[in-house]
Amino acid sequence: MTNSLRVQDRLRPPAVSGNDQDAFLAKARSPWYALVADLQDAVLATTVEYARGKGLRNLHLPVTTRTITCPSGLGSDSEPVPVTVSGVDTYLADSMQFLLEYGCRVSPQGVYTVLPSFRGEEPDARHLSQFTHSEAEIPGDLADVMAYVEGYVKALAQSLLDQYGERLAEAVGDVSHLERMAGHPGPFPRVTFAEAVDLLAGEDGCIRDEGSWRTLTHRGELELMRRVGEFVWVTHFDHLAVPFYQGFGDPDGLTATNADLLFGIGEVVGLGERHTDGETLRKAIAEHDVAEGDYAWYVRLKGELPMPTAGFGMGVERFLLWVLDHDDIRDIPLVPRGDEPPAWPSSVDSP
């Protein structure tokens, strides 16, 4: 479903800056945000339908935690967000993953959430410091969770086509990318990180090499999609480049049982198979130079209630950025939290 809509005639977000005094009114009147709101609703409804169809249970979880996930890796480019709630020092959750793993012990068929996540980083065209996270944890291994995610994103694409295909075509001029995802036959292309390094050899700025670990840069993600396909998995990253909780992908523990699904701006879904038992987890914690005491309950959980699980997280705003064929993720949230004054202003002029 395509049309010849000129770029200048595409639906665009209002030309306002985040928390400018009149920005919230412009957004309230904007057809762009009316469309985004409908897409968000469809994503949530489809997520629930898909997860329930796979037997998963939804968990109601707090958005505070003393056990952070993503900012704990050597390769992380964000920090945890500390807060004090009712006099208790804690963090805003950067992911529900640990609690979803915990939840699998009471709902062993698998669990999921769609909740806010918080990261200590400056928002830019690709990153938000507060975003909506669609996450699930299921019994099984890396192959199982990759299959779950492939079915999930295809279901999302088809649902948006069914409900809003004509409206999206009128707004952005082309929905063939959704059609290609929804109708993609079989699994998406897959390359290991080692294969990606070989493919990108000679291309400057594609691989970040820190000596003891390497990872893909954004430029590397884009180049890999150009060479391999618009939807591509990268699996088995260097273990020290990912958080310690991802399982070991080889006997020497040099790689991880993890994968990133690249499309649109790059990584949209990250997933992995977890350590099953406490002994292996403790080995990974030590290798990543993480304080074991910060994760004592998690280590005990693995030791006393071992269970093979794997899980994923998808940034909903990143998915919608791809749906809308847009280039700035800061235009997706109706209520931004990127450029607020650090201290209380004399007048609160935006939501």
Summary of the structure (lengths in Angstrom):
residues: 351
radius of gyration: 20.4
end to end distance: 37.3
largest distance: 60.3
contacts: 1119
relative contact order: 0.16
helix: 38%
strand: 22%
